[in-house]
Structure formats: structure tokens, C-alpha cells
Amino acid sequence: MKPGPKRIYLDQTHLRGHVTGIERITLDLFAPDRLAPHEVRPVTSGTLPGMIGQQHVGLPLRALADRDALFLFPGFPPGPLCAVAAPRCLLYVHDTFLLDRPEDLSLRSRLYMSPSFARALRWCPNLFVNSRTTGAAVRAVCAPRARVALLRPSGRDAFGLADLPGPASHSPGAPLRMLAIGTIEPRKDYPASLALAAALNRAGVPAELHLVGRVGWGRHAFLDDEPPFLHRYGYLSDVELRDLAGSCHLLLSTSKAEGLGLPLLEVQHGGLPVVAPDAPVFREVLGGSALLIRPEAPEAAAAALRAWIDDGTLDRAGAASRGNVARWNEAAAEDRERFRRFLAGDAEAYAEPGATVVV
């Protein structure tokens, strides 16, 4: 790319409702002030048909009309006609779930998003990823000559937890309040979270699951007969979530697949301990700050969590959580600086070891 300020068309057509992980990354990592001094032209849509129209027609027409501009896609994959400007397209990839787990996708995702995503990975030469784990998965399916560069988002204090003294103090015999955050859909595997809570209760550890997230697609049998230890809140504002997080002892994730798991980092600002699956992305993101479990084995996971509580690790986890999110954010700041240099036309921005993913 030529050096100097650019015009950047920023695809924000997916920003239409509740702000969750993907939307927060778009609003934070690619905010106009973060992209300064470049001229940012957001492309928005208030409806799903409008989004589809922009992705398949509007943005390709802009690419043909404005041949000096860049096109940045931080949310949903672009339509195939955007390939007319492939060298000027920048695609941010949150995960490869659309390709890896078709059985856990809605019909709309299988018919519309998966094909667009697969095509974009073949024609787009500039791919940016939120973790090394996502990068390795992308490298396995993208064009051989594509750049797959790290652009990790910061785990900002979205819920205002930094001034909390730490997680709520847990006393023996009192309910263990476990927080879970995310849309209710198959990928999140909330039945595994409920199975872990049930196993804890059977083992004599009173446990509650406090679930924050709207109901998404799919059939969820547990919603028809909710167990007494499940407390479900739907979508909460950041302020409301702060109050709930401050009353909980840990954050629990049993997700089958994530490219990052942003809420896990966000709650660590409040020193909240994290329990997550023993999988590559969680080992990368959480380091040694979390308890990693096998959600498919609830009895063993419950035993591991009981041991964590009994040996006092839960009480000491605040410093580890806060130290981990600080570590992650330092790496994310280095990624942003490389991306800034890349946009400015620095041909050496991604020449440094570790800046790109090579498999």
C-alpha cells in the first residue's frame, strides 16, 4: 500500500441490536479514533435485508467507484463480489466456527454466512485474527499466499469492574455463585454448565448458575424445565452486569468452540476467577490464571473445582486474573501498533517474528 492517510470503508452493517463480543470488538478495535489519521466512512444498515444488500451490492459498487480506498470487514464476512477489490480488502476473523461445526449452526448461517466466509478466505489476501489459535485454523483453510496477522483485541473493562476489591468472598456451605455470559445457542453448551452445577450440588457443594444472555437459535430443552439452581437474566446492560459480576465467585464457560472468549478477559478486570474448557484457545488466552476442565466429564470437573476451592486457590485468584488481562492487553497494544504501521504503508510492519501466523 502507498504511504499516507487512506479512506477506509468500515463495514458496520452487523451493528443493529444488542452489543456482544463481536460488536464490542468492532466498536473498540476499529473505532474511528483508533484508525486516525485515516478517513473512516462507516457503512451501516438498520435491517438484515439492508445488511445483505450492502455486503453483496453496495460495498462492491463502492470498491469499483473508489479505487484508492480500503475496505475493512470486522464483523460478518463480505459478499463474493467484493473480490473485485481483493488487494484492498481487510477481513477480521473471530473464529472458523462457520466452517468447523456445521451441526451447531442455524439454517441461516449454513445457507448464507458459511459460503460467504469460505469464499472470502480464498480470495482475501489480508486476514487479521484475534488469537494464535484462530490464526492456525485460518491458515489451514485460506489461500496459501494470504497474510494471516495477529490483531488481538484488548480485554477492556467493559463492565466497570476494576474498582472491585475482587470476587465475592465464598464461605464454606454458602452457595457458590457461578456466572456465565453469552447468547443461549448450541455452541455455548450450557447443558454442560448445568451438569457441572448439578454435580457440585450432588457432591455437597451448593452451587448456582447465573446465566446472562438472550435466547438465540436452536432448541434448548433446559428452558422447558429450568433447575432450581439456574438463575436466568436475559440480556443485561454493562451496568447491570457489573452488579451481578460483583456478587459472583467465578465465571464459568463450557463453550465448545471460541476464537477468543472476550468476556473471560473482561471479567478478569474485577479479579473474577475463570473456569473454562481445557482447549488450545483458552490455554492461550488465560495462561495459568484459570482452572481448565473437561466439560463433557461433569463429575471430574466438579471434583477439580472442589479441590480449587478447598486449597484456597479461589480466594487467591484475583491477582492472577488481573495479571493475566494486563499481560494480554500488553500484547494487544503491540498488535495495534503493527496494524497502525501497516495502514500507514509500512512494508515492514509484519516482518517481525510472531506478527503473523505460520503453520
C-alpha positions, 0 to 999 in steps of 0.5 A, a space after each residue: 500500500 502507498 504511504 499516507 492517510 487512506 479512506 477506509 470503508 468500515 463495514 458496520 452493517 452487523 451493528 443493529 441490536 444488542 452489543 456482544 463480543 463481536 460488536 464490542 470488538 468492532 466498536 473498540 478495535 476499529 473505532 474511528 479514533 483508533 484508525 486516525 489519521 485515516 478517513 473512516 466512512 462507516 457503512 451501516 444498515 438498520 435491517 438484515 435485508 439492508 445488511 445483505 444488500 450492502 455486503 453483496 451490492 453496495 460495498 462492491 459498487 463502492 470498491 469499483 467507484 473508489 479505487 484508492 480506498 480500503 475496505 475493512 470487514 470486522 464483523 460478518 464476512 463480505 459478499 463474493 463480489 467484493 473480490 473485485 477489490 481483493 488487494 484492498 480488502 481487510 477481513 477480521 476473523 473471530 473464529 472458523 466456527 462457520 466452517 468447523 461445526 456445521 451441526 451447531 449452526 442455524 439454517 441461516 448461517 449454513 445457507 448464507 454466512 458459511 459460503 460467504 466466509 469460505 469464499 472470502 478466505 480464498 480470495 482475501 489476501 489480508 486476514 487479521 485474527 484475534 488469537 494464535 489459535 484462530 490464526 492456525 485454523 485460518 491458515 489451514 483453510 485460506 489461500 496459501 499466499 494470504 497474510 494471516 496477522 495477529 490483531 488481538 483485541 484488548 480485554 477492556 473493562 467493559 463492565 466497570 469492574 476494576 474498582 472491585 476489591 475482587 470476587 465475592 468472598 465464598 464461605 464454606 456451605 454458602 452457595 457458590 455463585 457461578 456466572 456465565 455470559 453469552 447468547 443461549 445457542 448450541 455452541 455455548 453448551 450450557 447443558 454442560 454448565 448445568 451438569 457441572 452445577 448439578 454435580 457440585 450440588 450432588 457432591 455437597 457443594 451448593 452451587 448456582 448458575 447465573 446465566 446472562 444472555 438472550 435466547 438465540 437459535 436452536 432448541 434448548 430443552 433446559 428452558 422447558 424445565 429450568 433447575 432450581 439452581 439456574 438463575 436466568 437474566 436475559 440480556 443485561 446492560 454493562 451496568 447491570 452486569 457489573 452488579 451481578 459480576 460483583 456478587 459472583 465467585 467465578 465465571 464459568 464457560 463450557 463453550 465448545 468452540 471460541 476464537 477468543 472468549 472476550 468476556 473471560 478477559 473482561 471479567 478478569 478486570 474485577 479479579 473474577 476467577 475463570 473456569 473454562 474448557 481445557 482447549 488450545 484457545 483458552 490455554 492461550 488466552 488465560 495462561 495459568 490464571 484459570 482452572 481448565 476442565 473437561 466439560 463433557 466429564 461433569 463429575 471430574 470437573 466438579 471434583 477439580 473445582 472442589 479441590 480449587 476451592 478447598 486449597 484456597 486457590 479461589 480466594 487467591 485468584 484475583 491477582 492472577 486474573 488481573 495479571 493475566 488481562 494486563 499481560 494480554 492487553 500488553 500484547 494487544 497494544 503491540 498488535 495495534 501498533 503493527 496494524 497502525 504501521 501497516 495502514 500507514 504503508 509500512 512494508 515492514 510492519 509484519 516482518 517481525 517474528 510472531 506478527 503473523 501466523 505460520 503453520 
